[in-house]
Amino acid sequence: MNTALVTGASSGFGQAICRKLIADGYKVIGVARRADKLQKLADELGHKFCPLTMDVTKKDAVESILLQLPKDFQPIDILVNNAGLALGLEPAYQADYNDWQTMIDTNIIGLVHLTHQILPSMVERNFGYIINLGSVAGTYAYKGGNVYGASKAFVKQFSANLRTDLLGKKVRVTNIEPGLCGGTEFSNVRFHGDDAQAAKVYQGVEYITAEDIANTVSWLVNTPSHFNVNSIEIMPVAQAQAGLSVYK
Ligand SMILES: NC(=O)c1ccc[n+]([C@@H]2O[C@H](COP(=O)([O-])OP(=O)(O)OC[C@H]3O[C@@H](n4cnc5c(N)ncnc54)[C@H](OP(=O)(O)O)[C@@H]3O)[C@@H](O)[C@H]2O)c1
């Protein structure tokens, strides 16, 4: 394993994963829409980091940009499909349709674009690793989780189906399913920039950090090539599986 491509590299998990993989000795392509944030990371990480401004929801752009990668950063051995977001926490009957569309376009369609473009080369070389960022929301329903949870259920099942199609090939797939993680832009994005509301989510909670997720990715890619972690569910000690609520 030599080169990784990490989507959502301008913030949170993605940024921490880029830092950790570079420290581990990999070359890393970091993808996001905000060029200024990627450039700042490039200034920090140096020549082993290749910033790539790209919107994962745009199929044509993904295809053409990936075809023009610098030679030093080809082929891609590790794909970390991390770009994603939750928008809103309203019940389904009050949700904004555009929020739903954006979550589907990013969490599902974007992840599919990258995978469809990069997987064939891994299979051709019989070598590679796809790590998807799912969520506990893909397994456990919670109030207001509607389309976000469903999009992560797609990621979970797509990861399992990839494993099935890749049986007999030396290409690994893992779905990481985190619970409450703080210190990223996730809740600020969910609440459309309402930082006070976002801060409340983490008040008084010892949450998982982006570095915890980056350390998990580092562990995964450094496991032996015969070893596949199908999925890994991670929560802070302060969180547990959702209970079954009853309305009276
Ligand atoms: N934080 C949590 O509690 C938590 C828990 C479980 C799962 N997750 C999942 O983990 C992943 C990362 O979350 P995070 O907490 O690190 O969130 P974050 O800090 O908001 O980071 C999200 C990243 O995705 C990128 N992104 C969003 N839309 C994009 C697009 N259309 N094209 C390219 N990049 C795009 C953003 O960059 P630009 O805006 O610059 O494009 C940003 O770098 C997400 O998939 C999220 O669903 C998070």
The ligand as a Gaussian input file, in Angstrom:
#p B3LYP/6-31G(d) Opt

LIG

0 1
 N      -18.988000      13.616000      13.449000
 C      -19.792000      12.609000      13.733000
 O      -20.399000      12.546000      14.810000
 C      -19.979000      11.483000      12.733000
 C      -20.519000      10.293000      13.212000
 C      -20.701000       9.237000      12.320000
 C      -20.340000       9.389000      11.006000
 N      -19.825000      10.552000      10.557000
 C      -19.486000      10.646000       9.132000
 O      -18.100000      10.882000       9.008000
 C      -17.835000      11.669000       7.846000
 C      -17.000000      12.878000       8.208000
 O      -17.682000      13.637000       9.193000
 P      -16.994000      14.830000       9.998000
 O      -17.541000      14.783000      11.371000
 O      -15.528000      14.836000       9.794000
 O      -17.696000      16.093000       9.262000
 P      -17.106000      17.480000       8.735000
 O      -16.095000      18.047000       9.680000
 O      -18.305000      18.323000       8.404000
 O      -16.369000      17.076000       7.377000
 C      -17.078000      16.723000       6.218000
 C      -16.154000      16.788000       5.031000
 O      -16.885000      16.401000       3.852000
 C      -16.577000      17.321000       2.806000
 N      -17.653000      17.375000       1.828000
 C      -18.968000      17.603000       2.073000
 N      -19.639000      17.621000       0.899000
 C      -18.731000      17.387000      -0.083000
 C      -18.799000      17.298000      -1.505000
 N      -19.979000      17.448000      -2.158000
 N      -17.669000      17.057000      -2.224000
 C      -16.487000      16.899000      -1.569000
 N      -16.352000      16.977000      -0.231000
 C      -17.462000      17.226000       0.499000
 C      -16.365000      18.665000       3.529000
 O      -15.517000      19.506000       2.778000
 P      -15.969000      20.758000       1.878000
 O      -17.109000      21.418000       2.600000
 O      -14.729000      21.595000       1.799000
 O      -16.340000      20.172000       0.563000
 C      -15.620000      18.195000       4.781000
 O      -14.245000      18.100000       4.507000
 C      -19.195000      11.967000       7.223000
 O      -19.464000      11.033000       6.212000
 C      -20.156000      11.787000       8.394000
 O      -21.457000      11.453000       7.958000
 C      -19.625000      11.613000      11.394000

